[in-house]
Amino acid sequence: MTSPASPAPVLLFGIGGATSSGKSTLAAHLSSLLNHAYEQQILVDGTLGRDGGEARVQVVGQDDFALPEEQLRYDERIDGKDWDDPDQCIDYARFATALEQIKSGGTPPVSPKEVSTLPEVTTSMSSSSSQTVQRILELLQRLSNPKIFLVDGFLLYYDSRVTSTLDVRLFLRASEEDVRSRREGRVYHTAEGTTWSDPPNYFDLILWPSYVKAHQNLFEQRDVERGALVKASPDASENQSGGPVSGLRLLETRHQSLEDVVQNACQLILEELQEIAAKQSCSR
């Protein structure tokens, strides 16, 4: 009697940053590029690809773990609910438990985002990005072909329980001006199935101050737009309420094309996987 095959290992790639900074678009492109590369590789040697029809690279969104609207704080300045206060808008305990469950090979408590719900992308890329993706696949082979979950969220690095589950930690930095222009006119779907859009003055009174509150301690001089990342102390525990995060990699989006952002993200992922592979080799 043969023993059942052990589940594939899992790696979680965090893609954080302000709302409207391009996180979901980047996640969609990375998912598309990596899954396409996997599919091409399986045609060549049959070693990579999909397991049981399931995409090897999937996207999980933090928005699925937002607190119900009735539990959000009412702010009289906008005569409405505050959806962005980092201390009371996400169910971090449930989110962290879900990520731990995914990482252990269990069924995700929430369904990964369907491709149809992600921004439309193509699988075309520059020769440089193509080479980087191929090197990523080669490293993943060395790491026993793990499943990849791209974790997309605007508060990924605020709560230590969530941060500690992430194997790769990317942070997209966008300017206040860019975030404001992208946010205007957006309509969001709540967990209850309703829609919501920003009331007047929401950006200035709630959204941007909340972003600064959640992320200012990640940067020198608390400058979320231009400050360098604060290096986390190696002997310190994971961040508490938005403190410095070990292994955080910064992706600038200001004056960058989408292709540049995707290419830079691929390069950072490659570097992080090289570190993971090196650590695994040393531990054997």
DRENPA-3360 file (N, C-alpha, C; in nm, 2 decimals, always signed):
BEGIN
1 = MTSPASPA = +0.09/-0.12/+0.00/+0.00/+0.00/+0.00/+0.09/+0.12/+0.00 ~ +0.07/+0.21/-0.10/+0.15/+0.33/-0.11/+0.09/+0.44/-0.02 ~ +0.18/+0.52/+0.04/+0.14/+0.63/+0.13/+0.10/+0.74/+0.04 ~ +0.00/+0.82/+0.09/-0.04/+0.94/+0.01/+0.07/+1.04/-0.01 ~ +0.07/+1.10/-0.12/+0.18/+1.20/-0.15/+0.16/+1.32/-0.06 ~ +0.28/+1.37/-0.01/+0.27/+1.49/+0.08/+0.23/+1.61/+0.00 ~ +0.16/+1.70/+0.06/+0.12/+1.82/-0.01/+0.24/+1.91/-0.05 ~ +0.22/+1.98/-0.15/+0.33/+2.07/-0.20/+0.36/+2.18/-0.10;
9 = PVLLFGIG = +0.48/+2.22/-0.08/+0.51/+2.33/+0.02/+0.44/+2.46/-0.04 ~ +0.43/+2.55/+0.05/+0.36/+2.68/+0.02/+0.45/+2.80/+0.06 ~ +0.46/+2.89/-0.03/+0.53/+3.02/+0.00/+0.43/+3.13/-0.01 ~ +0.43/+3.23/+0.08/+0.34/+3.35/+0.08/+0.43/+3.47/+0.04 ~ +0.39/+3.53/-0.07/+0.45/+3.66/-0.11/+0.36/+3.78/-0.08 ~ +0.40/+3.86/+0.01/+0.32/+3.98/+0.05/+0.34/+4.09/-0.05 ~ +0.23/+4.15/-0.09/+0.23/+4.27/-0.18/+0.15/+4.38/-0.10 ~ +0.22/+4.47/-0.03/+0.16/+4.57/+0.05/+0.18/+4.71/-0.01;
17 = GATSSGKS = +0.11/+4.80/+0.06/+0.12/+4.94/+0.01/-0.01/+5.01/+0.03 ~ -0.01/+5.14/+0.00/-0.13/+5.22/+0.02/-0.24/+5.17/-0.07 ~ -0.37/+5.20/-0.03/-0.48/+5.17/-0.13/-0.45/+5.25/-0.26 ~ -0.49/+5.19/-0.37/-0.47/+5.25/-0.50/-0.32/+5.27/-0.54 ~ -0.23/+5.19/-0.48/-0.09/+5.20/-0.51/-0.05/+5.11/-0.62 ~ -0.14/+5.02/-0.67/-0.11/+4.93/-0.77/-0.08/+4.78/-0.73 ~ -0.12/+4.75/-0.60/-0.10/+4.62/-0.55/-0.17/+4.51/-0.63 ~ -0.30/+4.53/-0.65/-0.38/+4.43/-0.72/-0.34/+4.41/-0.86;
25 = TLAAHLSS = -0.30/+4.52/-0.92/-0.25/+4.51/-1.06/-0.12/+4.44/-1.07 ~ -0.03/+4.46/-0.97/+0.10/+4.39/-0.97/+0.07/+4.24/-0.94 ~ -0.02/+4.21/-0.85/-0.05/+4.07/-0.81/-0.10/+4.00/-0.93 ~ -0.19/+4.07/-1.01/-0.25/+4.01/-1.13/-0.14/+3.98/-1.23 ~ -0.05/+4.07/-1.25/+0.06/+4.05/-1.35/+0.15/+3.94/-1.31 ~ +0.19/+3.94/-1.18/+0.28/+3.83/-1.13/+0.21/+3.70/-1.14 ~ +0.09/+3.69/-1.11/+0.01/+3.56/-1.11/+0.01/+3.51/-1.26 ~ -0.02/+3.60/-1.35/-0.03/+3.57/-1.49/+0.10/+3.52/-1.55;
33 = LLNHAYEQ = +0.21/+3.60/-1.52/+0.34/+3.57/-1.57/+0.39/+3.44/-1.52 ~ +0.38/+3.42/-1.39/+0.43/+3.30/-1.33/+0.35/+3.17/-1.37 ~ +0.22/+3.18/-1.37/+0.14/+3.07/-1.42/+0.17/+3.03/-1.56 ~ +0.18/+3.14/-1.65/+0.21/+3.11/-1.79/+0.35/+3.04/-1.80 ~ +0.44/+3.09/-1.72/+0.58/+3.03/-1.73/+0.57/+2.88/-1.68 ~ +0.49/+2.86/-1.57/+0.48/+2.72/-1.53/+0.42/+2.63/-1.64 ~ +0.32/+2.68/-1.70/+0.25/+2.61/-1.81/+0.34/+2.58/-1.92 ~ +0.43/+2.67/-1.96/+0.52/+2.65/-2.06/+0.63/+2.55/-2.02;
41 = QILVDGTL = +0.67/+2.55/-1.89/+0.77/+2.46/-1.84/+0.71/+2.31/-1.84 ~ +0.59/+2.30/-1.81/+0.54/+2.16/-1.80/+0.53/+2.10/-1.94 ~ +0.51/+2.18/-2.04/+0.51/+2.13/-2.18/+0.65/+2.08/-2.22 ~ +0.75/+2.14/-2.16/+0.89/+2.10/-2.19/+0.93/+1.97/-2.12 ~ +0.91/+1.97/-1.99/+0.97/+1.85/-1.91/+0.87/+1.79/-1.82 ~ +0.75/+1.84/-1.81/+0.64/+1.78/-1.72/+0.67/+1.79/-1.57 ~ +0.76/+1.87/-1.53/+0.79/+1.88/-1.39/+0.72/+1.99/-1.32 ~ +0.66/+2.09/-1.39/+0.60/+2.20/-1.32/+0.46/+2.21/-1.38;
49 = GRDGGEAR = +0.38/+2.31/-1.33/+0.25/+2.34/-1.39/+0.14/+2.34/-1.29 ~ +0.03/+2.28/-1.32/-0.08/+2.28/-1.23/-0.11/+2.15/-1.16 ~ -0.16/+2.16/-1.04/-0.20/+2.04/-0.97/-0.35/+2.02/-0.97 ~ -0.39/+1.92/-1.03/-0.54/+1.89/-1.04/-0.62/+2.01/-1.09 ~ -0.56/+2.08/-1.19/-0.63/+2.19/-1.25/-0.63/+2.32/-1.17 ~ -0.56/+2.32/-1.06/-0.55/+2.44/-0.97/-0.43/+2.52/-1.01 ~ -0.44/+2.65/-1.03/-0.33/+2.74/-1.06/-0.22/+2.73/-0.96 ~ -0.10/+2.72/-1.00/+0.01/+2.71/-0.91/+0.03/+2.84/-0.83;
57 = VQVVGQDD = +0.00/+2.95/-0.89/+0.02/+3.08/-0.83/-0.12/+3.14/-0.82 ~ -0.16/+3.17/-0.69/-0.30/+3.23/-0.67/-0.29/+3.36/-0.58 ~ -0.39/+3.43/-0.58/-0.40/+3.56/-0.51/-0.50/+3.56/-0.40 ~ -0.46/+3.60/-0.28/-0.55/+3.61/-0.16/-0.55/+3.76/-0.12 ~ -0.67/+3.82/-0.10/-0.68/+3.96/-0.07/-0.72/+3.98/+0.08 ~ -0.65/+4.08/+0.14/-0.68/+4.12/+0.27/-0.82/+4.17/+0.29 ~ -0.87/+4.23/+0.18/-1.01/+4.29/+0.19/-1.11/+4.19/+0.24 ~ -1.09/+4.06/+0.21/-1.18/+3.96/+0.26/-1.19/+3.95/+0.41;
65 = FALPEEQL = -1.09/+4.01/+0.48/-1.09/+4.00/+0.62/-1.11/+4.14/+0.69 ~ -1.18/+4.23/+0.62/-1.22/+4.35/+0.68/-1.33/+4.32/+0.78 ~ -1.34/+4.40/+0.88/-1.45/+4.39/+0.98/-1.58/+4.43/+0.91 ~ -1.69/+4.37/+0.96/-1.82/+4.40/+0.91/-1.85/+4.55/+0.93 ~ -1.92/+4.61/+0.84/-1.95/+4.76/+0.85/-2.00/+4.80/+0.98 ~ -2.09/+4.72/+1.04/-2.15/+4.77/+1.17/-2.04/+4.77/+1.28 ~ -1.93/+4.71/+1.26/-1.82/+4.71/+1.37/-1.72/+4.82/+1.35 ~ -1.73/+4.89/+1.24/-1.64/+5.00/+1.21/-1.67/+5.12/+1.29;
73 = RYDERIDG = -1.57/+5.20/+1.32/-1.59/+5.33/+1.40/-1.66/+5.43/+1.31 ~ -1.76/+5.50/+1.37/-1.83/+5.61/+1.31/-1.75/+5.74/+1.33 ~ -1.73/+5.81/+1.23/-1.66/+5.94/+1.24/-1.75/+6.05/+1.20 ~ -1.78/+6.14/+1.30/-1.88/+6.25/+1.27/-1.82/+6.35/+1.17 ~ -1.69/+6.36/+1.15/-1.64/+6.46/+1.06/-1.68/+6.43/+0.92 ~ -1.70/+6.30/+0.88/-1.75/+6.26/+0.75/-1.89/+6.20/+0.75 ~ -1.95/+6.20/+0.87/-2.08/+6.14/+0.89/-2.09/+6.00/+0.82 ~ -1.99/+5.92/+0.86/-1.99/+5.79/+0.80/-1.88/+5.70/+0.87;
81 = KDWDDPDQ = -1.87/+5.58/+0.82/-1.78/+5.48/+0.88/-1.63/+5.50/+0.83 ~ -1.54/+5.47/+0.92/-1.40/+5.48/+0.89/-1.35/+5.34/+0.85 ~ -1.32/+5.32/+0.72/-1.28/+5.19/+0.67/-1.13/+5.17/+0.67 ~ -1.05/+5.27/+0.72/-0.91/+5.27/+0.70/-0.82/+5.27/+0.83 ~ -0.88/+5.30/+0.95/-0.80/+5.30/+1.07/-0.74/+5.17/+1.09 ~ -0.60/+5.16/+1.10/-0.53/+5.03/+1.10/-0.56/+4.96/+1.23 ~ -0.61/+5.03/+1.34/-0.63/+4.96/+1.46/-0.77/+4.89/+1.47 ~ -0.86/+4.93/+1.37/-1.00/+4.87/+1.39/-1.07/+4.86/+1.25;
89 = CIDYARFA = -1.00/+4.81/+1.15/-1.07/+4.79/+1.03/-1.05/+4.65/+0.97 ~ -0.95/+4.58/+1.02/-0.91/+4.44/+0.97/-0.92/+4.34/+1.09 ~ -0.97/+4.23/+1.06/-0.97/+4.12/+1.16/-0.84/+4.05/+1.15 ~ -0.74/+4.10/+1.21/-0.60/+4.05/+1.20/-0.59/+3.90/+1.25 ~ -0.66/+3.87/+1.35/-0.65/+3.73/+1.41/-0.70/+3.63/+1.30 ~ -0.81/+3.66/+1.25/-0.87/+3.57/+1.14/-0.78/+3.57/+1.02 ~ -0.73/+3.68/+0.98/-0.64/+3.69/+0.86/-0.52/+3.61/+0.88 ~ -0.45/+3.62/+1.00/-0.33/+3.55/+1.03/-0.36/+3.40/+1.03;
97 = TALEQIKS = -0.47/+3.36/+1.10/-0.51/+3.22/+1.10/-0.53/+3.16/+0.96 ~ -0.59/+3.24/+0.88/-0.61/+3.19/+0.74/-0.48/+3.17/+0.67 ~ -0.39/+3.27/+0.68/-0.26/+3.25/+0.61/-0.18/+3.13/+0.67 ~ -0.19/+3.11/+0.80/-0.12/+3.00/+0.86/-0.18/+2.87/+0.80 ~ -0.31/+2.87/+0.79/-0.38/+2.75/+0.74/-0.34/+2.72/+0.59 ~ -0.33/+2.83/+0.51/-0.28/+2.81/+0.37/-0.14/+2.76/+0.37 ~ -0.06/+2.82/+0.46/+0.08/+2.78/+0.46/+0.11/+2.64/+0.50 ~ +0.02/+2.58/+0.58/+0.03/+2.45/+0.62/-0.03/+2.35/+0.52;
105 = GGTPPVSP = -0.08/+2.40/+0.41/-0.13/+2.31/+0.31/-0.28/+2.29/+0.31 ~ -0.34/+2.36/+0.41/-0.49/+2.34/+0.42/-0.56/+2.42/+0.31 ~ -0.69/+2.40/+0.31/-0.78/+2.47/+0.22/-0.80/+2.61/+0.27 ~ -0.78/+2.71/+0.18/-0.79/+2.85/+0.22/-0.94/+2.87/+0.28 ~ -0.95/+2.94/+0.39/-1.08/+2.97/+0.45/-1.17/+3.05/+0.35 ~ -1.10/+3.13/+0.27/-1.17/+3.21/+0.17/-1.11/+3.17/+0.03 ~ -1.19/+3.18/-0.07/-1.15/+3.14/-0.20/-1.05/+3.24/-0.25 ~ -0.94/+3.19/-0.31/-0.85/+3.28/-0.38/-0.92/+3.36/-0.49;
113 = KEVSTLPE = -0.87/+3.48/-0.52/-0.94/+3.56/-0.62/-0.94/+3.49/-0.75 ~ -1.05/+3.49/-0.82/-1.06/+3.44/-0.95/-0.99/+3.53/-1.05 ~ -0.94/+3.47/-1.15/-0.86/+3.55/-1.25/-0.95/+3.66/-1.31 ~ -1.08/+3.63/-1.32/-1.18/+3.73/-1.38/-1.20/+3.85/-1.30 ~ -1.17/+3.84/-1.17/-1.19/+3.96/-1.08/-1.06/+4.04/-1.07 ~ -0.95/+4.00/-1.12/-0.83/+4.07/-1.12/-0.81/+4.16/-1.24 ~ -0.73/+4.27/-1.23/-0.71/+4.35/-1.35/-0.67/+4.27/-1.47 ~ -0.72/+4.31/-1.59/-0.68/+4.23/-1.71/-0.53/+4.25/-1.74;
121 = VTTSMSSS = -0.47/+4.14/-1.77/-0.32/+4.15/-1.80/-0.29/+4.06/-1.92 ~ -0.17/+4.08/-1.97/-0.12/+3.99/-2.08/+0.00/+3.93/-2.02 ~ +0.04/+3.82/-2.09/+0.16/+3.75/-2.05/+0.29/+3.79/-2.12 ~ +0.28/+3.90/-2.20/+0.40/+3.95/-2.27/+0.49/+4.02/-2.17 ~ +0.62/+4.02/-2.19/+0.71/+4.08/-2.10/+0.84/+4.11/-2.17 ~ +0.92/+4.19/-2.12/+1.05/+4.22/-2.18/+1.14/+4.10/-2.17 ~ +1.25/+4.09/-2.25/+1.34/+3.98/-2.24/+1.41/+3.97/-2.11 ~ +1.43/+4.09/-2.05/+1.49/+4.09/-1.91/+1.40/+4.03/-1.81;
129 = SSQTVQRI = +1.27/+4.07/-1.81/+1.18/+4.01/-1.72/+1.16/+3.86/-1.74 ~ +1.16/+3.82/-1.87/+1.14/+3.68/-1.90/+1.26/+3.60/-1.85 ~ +1.38/+3.65/-1.86/+1.49/+3.58/-1.80/+1.48/+3.57/-1.65 ~ +1.44/+3.68/-1.59/+1.42/+3.68/-1.44/+1.32/+3.58/-1.40 ~ +1.20/+3.57/-1.47/+1.10/+3.47/-1.44/+1.15/+3.33/-1.45 ~ +1.23/+3.31/-1.55/+1.29/+3.17/-1.57/+1.38/+3.14/-1.46 ~ +1.46/+3.23/-1.41/+1.55/+3.21/-1.30/+1.46/+3.18/-1.17 ~ +1.35/+3.25/-1.16/+1.26/+3.23/-1.04/+1.21/+3.09/-1.05;
137 = LELLQRLS = +1.17/+3.04/-1.16/+1.12/+2.90/-1.17/+1.23/+2.80/-1.14 ~ +1.35/+2.83/-1.18/+1.46/+2.74/-1.15/+1.48/+2.73/-1.00 ~ +1.47/+2.84/-0.93/+1.49/+2.84/-0.79/+1.37/+2.77/-0.72 ~ +1.25/+2.79/-0.77/+1.13/+2.72/-0.72/+1.15/+2.57/-0.73 ~ +1.21/+2.52/-0.84/+1.24/+2.38/-0.85/+1.33/+2.33/-0.74 ~ +1.43/+2.41/-0.71/+1.52/+2.38/-0.60/+1.45/+2.37/-0.47 ~ +1.34/+2.45/-0.46/+1.26/+2.46/-0.33/+1.14/+2.36/-0.33 ~ +1.15/+2.26/-0.42/+1.05/+2.16/-0.42/+0.92/+2.20/-0.48;
145 = NPKIFLVD = +0.93/+2.30/-0.57/+0.81/+2.35/-0.65/+0.69/+2.39/-0.56 ~ +0.71/+2.48/-0.47/+0.60/+2.52/-0.38/+0.49/+2.59/-0.46 ~ +0.37/+2.58/-0.40/+0.26/+2.67/-0.44/+0.29/+2.81/-0.39 ~ +0.25/+2.91/-0.47/+0.27/+3.04/-0.44/+0.13/+3.11/-0.42 ~ +0.12/+3.18/-0.30/+0.00/+3.26/-0.28/+0.05/+3.41/-0.27 ~ +0.00/+3.49/-0.36/+0.03/+3.64/-0.35/-0.07/+3.70/-0.26 ~ -0.02/+3.76/-0.15/-0.11/+3.82/-0.05/-0.12/+3.97/-0.07 ~ -0.23/+4.02/-0.11/-0.25/+4.16/-0.15/-0.32/+4.23/-0.04;
153 = GFLLYYDS = -0.26/+4.34/+0.02/-0.33/+4.41/+0.12/-0.27/+4.55/+0.16 ~ -0.36/+4.64/+0.20/-0.31/+4.77/+0.24/-0.26/+4.78/+0.38 ~ -0.27/+4.68/+0.46/-0.22/+4.67/+0.60/-0.15/+4.54/+0.63 ~ -0.07/+4.50/+0.53/+0.00/+4.37/+0.55/+0.11/+4.37/+0.66 ~ +0.16/+4.49/+0.68/+0.28/+4.50/+0.77/+0.25/+4.58/+0.89 ~ +0.13/+4.58/+0.94/+0.09/+4.65/+1.06/+0.08/+4.56/+1.18 ~ +0.04/+4.44/+1.16/+0.02/+4.34/+1.26/+0.12/+4.23/+1.25 ~ +0.19/+4.20/+1.36/+0.30/+4.10/+1.36/+0.25/+3.96/+1.33;
161 = RVTSTLDV = +0.13/+3.93/+1.37/+0.08/+3.79/+1.34/+0.07/+3.77/+1.19 ~ +0.03/+3.87/+1.12/+0.02/+3.86/+0.97/+0.15/+3.87/+0.91 ~ +0.23/+3.96/+0.95/+0.37/+3.98/+0.89/+0.45/+3.86/+0.90 ~ +0.44/+3.79/+1.01/+0.53/+3.68/+1.04/+0.50/+3.56/+0.95 ~ +0.39/+3.55/+0.88/+0.36/+3.44/+0.79/+0.41/+3.46/+0.65 ~ +0.46/+3.58/+0.62/+0.50/+3.61/+0.48/+0.64/+3.58/+0.46 ~ +0.67/+3.50/+0.35/+0.81/+3.46/+0.32/+0.88/+3.57/+0.24 ~ +0.81/+3.64/+0.15/+0.86/+3.75/+0.07/+0.77/+3.87/+0.11;
169 = RLFLRASE = +0.84/+3.99/+0.13/+0.76/+4.10/+0.18/+0.79/+4.22/+0.09 ~ +0.70/+4.25/+0.00/+0.72/+4.37/-0.10/+0.63/+4.48/-0.05 ~ +0.68/+4.60/-0.07/+0.60/+4.72/-0.03/+0.60/+4.82/-0.15 ~ +0.48/+4.85/-0.21/+0.47/+4.95/-0.31/+0.45/+5.08/-0.25 ~ +0.54/+5.17/-0.29/+0.53/+5.31/-0.24/+0.48/+5.40/-0.35 ~ +0.37/+5.47/-0.33/+0.32/+5.57/-0.42/+0.30/+5.70/-0.35 ~ +0.31/+5.81/-0.43/+0.30/+5.94/-0.37/+0.15/+5.97/-0.33 ~ +0.14/+6.07/-0.24/+0.00/+6.11/-0.20/-0.08/+6.15/-0.32;
177 = EDVRSRRE = -0.01/+6.23/-0.40/-0.08/+6.28/-0.52/-0.13/+6.16/-0.61 ~ -0.05/+6.06/-0.63/-0.09/+5.95/-0.72/-0.20/+5.87/-0.65 ~ -0.19/+5.85/-0.52/-0.29/+5.77/-0.45/-0.43/+5.84/-0.46 ~ -0.42/+5.98/-0.44/-0.54/+6.06/-0.44/-0.61/+6.05/-0.58 ~ -0.53/+6.06/-0.69/-0.59/+6.06/-0.82/-0.65/+5.93/-0.86 ~ -0.58/+5.82/-0.81/-0.63/+5.69/-0.85/-0.76/+5.65/-0.77 ~ -0.76/+5.70/-0.64/-0.87/+5.67/-0.55/-1.00/+5.74/-0.59 ~ -0.99/+5.86/-0.65/-1.11/+5.93/-0.68/-1.21/+5.85/-0.77;
185 = GRVYHTAE = -1.33/+5.85/-0.73/-1.43/+5.78/-0.81/-1.44/+5.63/-0.80 ~ -1.35/+5.57/-0.72/-1.36/+5.43/-0.71/-1.48/+5.39/-0.62 ~ -1.54/+5.27/-0.66/-1.65/+5.21/-0.59/-1.60/+5.08/-0.54 ~ -1.62/+5.05/-0.41/-1.57/+4.93/-0.34/-1.69/+4.84/-0.30 ~ -1.66/+4.71/-0.31/-1.77/+4.61/-0.27/-1.73/+4.56/-0.13 ~ -1.83/+4.57/-0.04/-1.81/+4.53/+0.10/-1.83/+4.38/+0.12 ~ -1.79/+4.33/+0.23/-1.81/+4.19/+0.26/-1.95/+4.15/+0.27 ~ -2.04/+4.25/+0.30/-2.18/+4.22/+0.30/-2.25/+4.23/+0.17;
193 = GTTWSDPP = -2.18/+4.25/+0.06/-2.23/+4.26/-0.07/-2.28/+4.39/-0.11 ~ -2.26/+4.49/-0.03/-2.30/+4.63/-0.07/-2.19/+4.70/-0.14 ~ -2.21/+4.82/-0.19/-2.10/+4.90/-0.25/-2.08/+5.02/-0.16 ~ -1.96/+5.08/-0.17/-1.93/+5.19/-0.09/-1.83/+5.28/-0.17 ~ -1.84/+5.41/-0.16/-1.75/+5.50/-0.22/-1.72/+5.61/-0.12 ~ -1.61/+5.68/-0.14/-1.56/+5.78/-0.04/-1.66/+5.89/-0.03 ~ -1.70/+5.93/+0.10/-1.78/+6.05/+0.12/-1.69/+6.17/+0.10 ~ -1.74/+6.29/+0.09/-1.66/+6.41/+0.08/-1.55/+6.42/+0.19;
201 = NYFDLILW = -1.43/+6.46/+0.16/-1.32/+6.48/+0.25/-1.27/+6.35/+0.31 ~ -1.31/+6.24/+0.27/-1.26/+6.11/+0.33/-1.11/+6.10/+0.31 ~ -1.06/+6.13/+0.19/-0.92/+6.11/+0.17/-0.84/+6.20/+0.27 ~ -0.87/+6.32/+0.28/-0.79/+6.41/+0.36/-0.80/+6.39/+0.51 ~ -0.93/+6.35/+0.55/-0.95/+6.34/+0.70/-0.93/+6.20/+0.75 ~ -0.94/+6.10/+0.66/-0.94/+5.96/+0.71/-0.83/+5.88/+0.64 ~ -0.84/+5.87/+0.51/-0.76/+5.77/+0.43/-0.61/+5.80/+0.45 ~ -0.57/+5.92/+0.41/-0.42/+5.94/+0.41/-0.36/+5.95/+0.55;
209 = PSYVKAHQ = -0.43/+6.01/+0.65/-0.38/+6.01/+0.78/-0.37/+5.86/+0.84 ~ -0.46/+5.78/+0.80/-0.46/+5.64/+0.85/-0.34/+5.57/+0.78 ~ -0.31/+5.59/+0.66/-0.20/+5.53/+0.59/-0.07/+5.58/+0.66 ~ -0.06/+5.71/+0.69/+0.06/+5.76/+0.76/+0.07/+5.69/+0.89 ~ -0.03/+5.68/+0.97/-0.03/+5.62/+1.10/+0.02/+5.48/+1.09 ~ -0.03/+5.40/+0.99/+0.01/+5.26/+0.98/+0.15/+5.24/+0.94 ~ +0.21/+5.33/+0.86/+0.33/+5.31/+0.80/+0.45/+5.40/+0.83 ~ +0.43/+5.51/+0.90/+0.53/+5.60/+0.93/+0.65/+5.55/+1.00;
217 = NLFEQRDV = +0.63/+5.45/+1.09/+0.74/+5.39/+1.16/+0.83/+5.29/+1.08 ~ +0.78/+5.27/+0.95/+0.87/+5.19/+0.86/+0.98/+5.27/+0.80 ~ +0.96/+5.40/+0.80/+1.05/+5.49/+0.73/+1.13/+5.59/+0.81 ~ +1.25/+5.62/+0.77/+1.33/+5.72/+0.84/+1.26/+5.85/+0.84 ~ +1.27/+5.93/+0.95/+1.21/+6.06/+0.97/+1.06/+6.05/+0.95 ~ +1.00/+5.92/+0.96/+0.86/+5.90/+0.94/+0.81/+5.96/+0.81 ~ +0.89/+5.96/+0.71/+0.86/+6.02/+0.58/+0.81/+5.90/+0.49 ~ +0.68/+5.89/+0.48/+0.62/+5.77/+0.41/+0.64/+5.79/+0.26;
225 = ERGALVKA = +0.67/+5.91/+0.21/+0.68/+5.93/+0.07/+0.83/+5.93/+0.02 ~ +0.92/+5.97/+0.10/+1.06/+5.97/+0.05/+1.16/+5.91/+0.14 ~ +1.13/+5.87/+0.26/+1.22/+5.82/+0.36/+1.27/+5.68/+0.32 ~ +1.39/+5.65/+0.36/+1.44/+5.51/+0.34/+1.38/+5.42/+0.45 ~ +1.37/+5.29/+0.42/+1.32/+5.20/+0.52/+1.41/+5.19/+0.64 ~ +1.35/+5.19/+0.76/+1.42/+5.17/+0.88/+1.45/+5.02/+0.89 ~ +1.58/+4.99/+0.92/+1.62/+4.86/+0.93/+1.58/+4.80/+1.07 ~ +1.51/+4.69/+1.06/+1.46/+4.62/+1.18/+1.58/+4.56/+1.26;
233 = SPDASENQ = +1.58/+4.57/+1.39/+1.68/+4.51/+1.47/+1.68/+4.36/+1.46 ~ +1.79/+4.30/+1.43/+1.79/+4.15/+1.41/+1.75/+4.07/+1.54 ~ +1.76/+4.13/+1.65/+1.73/+4.06/+1.78/+1.59/+4.10/+1.83 ~ +1.52/+4.18/+1.75/+1.39/+4.23/+1.79/+1.28/+4.13/+1.74 ~ +1.17/+4.12/+1.81/+1.06/+4.04/+1.76/+1.00/+4.11/+1.64 ~ +0.91/+4.04/+1.57/+0.84/+4.11/+1.46/+0.77/+4.23/+1.50 ~ +0.74/+4.32/+1.41/+0.69/+4.45/+1.44/+0.56/+4.45/+1.52 ~ +0.55/+4.55/+1.60/+0.43/+4.57/+1.68/+0.36/+4.69/+1.63;
241 = SGGPVSGL = +0.24/+4.68/+1.58/+0.16/+4.80/+1.54/+0.24/+4.89/+1.45 ~ +0.29/+4.84/+1.34/+0.35/+4.92/+1.24/+0.49/+4.96/+1.25 ~ +0.57/+4.88/+1.34/+0.71/+4.91/+1.35/+0.79/+4.86/+1.23 ~ +0.92/+4.88/+1.24/+1.01/+4.83/+1.13/+0.99/+4.68/+1.10 ~ +1.00/+4.64/+0.98/+0.97/+4.50/+0.94/+1.10/+4.44/+0.88 ~ +1.15/+4.33/+0.93/+1.26/+4.26/+0.87/+1.23/+4.21/+0.74 ~ +1.33/+4.22/+0.65/+1.31/+4.16/+0.51/+1.22/+4.24/+0.42 ~ +1.18/+4.36/+0.46/+1.08/+4.43/+0.37/+1.16/+4.49/+0.26;
249 = RLLETRHQ = +1.11/+4.47/+0.14/+1.17/+4.53/+0.01/+1.08/+4.63/-0.05 ~ +1.14/+4.75/-0.08/+1.07/+4.86/-0.12/+1.06/+4.87/-0.28 ~ +0.94/+4.88/-0.33/+0.92/+4.90/-0.47/+0.86/+5.04/-0.50 ~ +0.94/+5.13/-0.56/+0.90/+5.26/-0.59/+0.81/+5.26/-0.71 ~ +0.70/+5.33/-0.71/+0.61/+5.34/-0.82/+0.61/+5.48/-0.89 ~ +0.66/+5.58/-0.81/+0.66/+5.71/-0.87/+0.75/+5.72/-0.99 ~ +0.69/+5.77/-1.10/+0.76/+5.79/-1.23/+0.81/+5.65/-1.29 ~ +0.74/+5.55/-1.25/+0.77/+5.41/-1.30/+0.66/+5.36/-1.39;
257 = SLEDVVQN = +0.69/+5.30/-1.50/+0.59/+5.24/-1.58/+0.55/+5.11/-1.51 ~ +0.43/+5.06/-1.55/+0.39/+4.93/-1.50/+0.49/+4.82/-1.53 ~ +0.54/+4.82/-1.65/+0.65/+4.72/-1.69/+0.77/+4.73/-1.60 ~ +0.81/+4.86/-1.56/+0.92/+4.87/-1.47/+0.89/+4.81/-1.34 ~ +0.77/+4.84/-1.28/+0.73/+4.79/-1.15/+0.73/+4.64/-1.15 ~ +0.67/+4.58/-1.25/+0.67/+4.43/-1.26/+0.81/+4.37/-1.27 ~ +0.89/+4.43/-1.35/+1.03/+4.38/-1.37/+1.11/+4.40/-1.24 ~ +1.09/+4.51/-1.17/+1.16/+4.53/-1.04/+1.11/+4.43/-0.93;
265 = ACQLILEE = +0.98/+4.41/-0.94/+0.92/+4.31/-0.84/+0.98/+4.17/-0.87 ~ +0.99/+4.13/-0.99/+1.04/+4.00/-1.02/+1.19/+3.99/-0.97 ~ +1.26/+4.10/-0.99/+1.40/+4.10/-0.95/+1.41/+4.08/-0.79 ~ +1.33/+4.15/-0.72/+1.33/+4.14/-0.57/+1.28/+4.01/-0.53 ~ +1.18/+3.95/-0.60/+1.14/+3.81/-0.56/+1.25/+3.71/-0.58 ~ +1.32/+3.73/-0.70/+1.43/+3.64/-0.72/+1.54/+3.65/-0.61 ~ +1.57/+3.77/-0.57/+1.67/+3.79/-0.46/+1.62/+3.73/-0.33 ~ +1.50/+3.74/-0.30/+1.45/+3.68/-0.18/+1.45/+3.53/-0.18;
273 = LQEIAAKQ = +1.41/+3.47/-0.30/+1.41/+3.33/-0.31/+1.55/+3.28/-0.31 ~ +1.65/+3.35/-0.36/+1.79/+3.31/-0.35/+1.83/+3.30/-0.20 ~ +1.78/+3.39/-0.12/+1.81/+3.39/+0.03/+1.75/+3.27/+0.09 ~ +1.62/+3.25/+0.06/+1.55/+3.13/+0.11/+1.62/+3.00/+0.08 ~ +1.66/+2.99/-0.05/+1.73/+2.87/-0.09/+1.86/+2.85/-0.02 ~ +1.93/+2.96/+0.00/+2.06/+2.95/+0.07/+2.04/+2.91/+0.21 ~ +1.94/+2.96/+0.28/+1.91/+2.92/+0.42/+1.88/+2.78/+0.43 ~ +1.80/+2.73/+0.33/+1.76/+2.59/+0.33/+1.88/+2.50/+0.31;
281 = SCSR = +1.97/+2.54/+0.23/+2.10/+2.46/+0.20/+2.18/+2.45/+0.33 ~ +2.19/+2.57/+0.40/+2.27/+2.57/+0.52/+2.21/+2.48/+0.63 ~ +2.08/+2.47/+0.63/+2.01/+2.40/+0.74/+2.02/+2.25/+0.72 ~ +2.06/+2.20/+0.60/+2.06/+2.06/+0.57/+2.19/+1.99/+0.63;
% end
